[in-house]
Amino acid sequence: MTPPEESFLSHLVELRTRLIRCLLSVGIVFICLFPWAKELYALLAQPLLATLPQGGQMIATDVVGVFLVPMKVALMVAFLIALPYVLFQVWAFVAPGLYAHEKRLALPMVAASVLLFFIGMAFAYFLVFPTIFGFMAHVAPTGVAWMTDIEKYLSFVMTTFIAFGVTFEVPVLVIVLVQVGIVEIDKLKEWRPYVIVGAFVVGAIFTPPDVVSQLMMAIPLCLLFELGLFMARFVRRRTREIPAAEAASDWSPLSSEEADKAIADLGRSRTASDDQAPKP
C-alpha cells in the first residue's frame, strides 16, 4: 500500500506537470497569434467602430497602451483556442478519482459549459454590442465627440463577455444543483418569480441603462433557467437508473455447475476441518 505522503507528492507532481502543459499550450498559440495582434483588436473593436460618427475613432491615453492592449486581446484569443486542451488536462487529472457514472455525467457537463460560454460571448458580440453602441451613438449630445480609450473599451468588452458567458451557464448550474441534491426541481419552480426579478436586476447591473440592453440579458437568463429545469428532469432520472444498472450488472447468479462446485468445495473444507479437530 502506498504511503499517504508519497501519494500526495505524486499528485502534486502530476498537477505541476499538467499546469505546465496548459501554460505551454497557451503560450505556443499566443506566439502564433502575435503577428496578428492588431488585426485581432480591430476585429474586437468592429462593433464600436461601425457605430462611431463620421470621422470618429478610438484613442489611447497610455503611452504603451497601443502595444499592450492588442497583446492582451491576442492572449485572450490564445486562451480560448487552447481551452479544449486545457480542459483535457484538467479532466485527465480529475477523472481517476471519479466513478463511472460520475464520468458519464461530468464529461457532457464540461463540454456543455464550454459551448454555452462561447455561445454567450457570440451573443454579446453579434447582438448586444451593436445594440448598446447604437444606443450610445444616438443619445450622445450634439457637438460632443464620442470616443473611448482602447484600454477602457477592452475592459468593458471583457466584463460583458464574462457576464453573458456566465449567464449562459445557468442550465448547467441548475442541472448540477438538482443532480447533487442541493435543490429539488419543485423547489426551483417555486423560486421562478424570484429568478425573473433577479434576471432583471442582473441585466440592470451589467448592461447600460437602456431598456433594450437589459431585456437582452434578462430574457435569455429566464429562458435558460427554464431550459435547465427541463433538462434536469431527464438527467436526474437517468442518473438514478445508471447506478442501479451498474449494481445489477455486477451481480450475476451462479450456473448449476458453478453451484455444484461451490457446494463440493465447501464440503471438502468442512471435512478437512473435522479431521484436524482434536479428538477426545
JOCOR-V501410 format. One record per run of one state. SS is the DSSP state (hx for helix, st for strand, lp for the rest). FROM is the first residue (numbers start at 1). TO is the last residue. If there is no record, write none. Layout:
# JOCOR-V501410
ss = (SS SS)
from = (FROM FROM)
to = (TO TO)
This chain:
# JOCOR-V501410
ss = (lp hx lp st lp hx lp hx lp st hx lp hx lp hx lp hx lp hx lp hx lp)
from = (1 4 50 59 60 65 98 100 140 149 150 168 170 181 185 191 192 207 211 251 256 277)
to = (3 49 58 59 64 97 99 139 148 149 167 169 180 184 190 191 206 210 250 255 276 280)
